[in-house]
Amino acid sequence: MTDGTTLYRFHWPGGATNEGRGRDVADALEKLGFGAASARALDYYEVIEDSPLDHERHELLKRAYQ
């Protein structure tokens, strides 16, 4: 993936889930048709797949602490 977005999994009250990509949580929710403010209604969200830049930064940090 090269589009610079992150894949999120959103967990809503009642057990419903959605997955969406975006630059951040608000962007991903908006692309799914929810308003950015709907993030306050979430039970929680997960980062499923980091953007390439985030992934590289995490790998650099892991190597620095080995």
N, C-alpha and C positions, 0 to 999 in steps of 0.2 A: 504494500500500500504506500502510495506516495502523495496522497492529498493533504497530509498534515493534520488530519482530524483524529480524534480519539473515539473508540467505541465504548459506550456506556450501557449498563443494564440498570433500568429503573425499577424499583420495587415500590408498589403502591399499597395503601391500606386495603385489606381484603384479599391480598395475595396475587393481584394482577401484576404482570411484568411487561416491560417494553424494552427493546434495544434500539439505540440510535447513535449516529455519529455526529460529532460537531467539534468546533474549536474548543468549546467548554460545555458544561452541563446545560446552561441556558440555551446555547445555540442548538445542541442536540434535541432538547425538548421542543424548541420552536420548529425544528425540521420535522418532528413527529406530529406537529399540529397543536401542541400545548403552548400556553404562554410561559414565558421565562419565570414568572412568579409561581408557577405550579410546582417548582422545586420545593417550596415550603410544605407542600402536601405529601411529599414522598416519605415513605418509611426510611429508605436509604437508597443509595445507588452504588454500583460497582464500576470500576474501570476494568473493562474486559481486554482492551488492546490499546496500548499507548500509541500516540502519534510517533512517527519515526524519530523525531527530535527528542521527545520525552524518553523513548526507549534507549536511545544512545546515551543520554545523560544518566539514566539509571544504571546502565552497564558501566559507564565510567566511574560512577560512585562505588558500585560494587567492587570493581577492580582496585580502587584506591584503598578500600578497607580490608583487603585480603592480606 
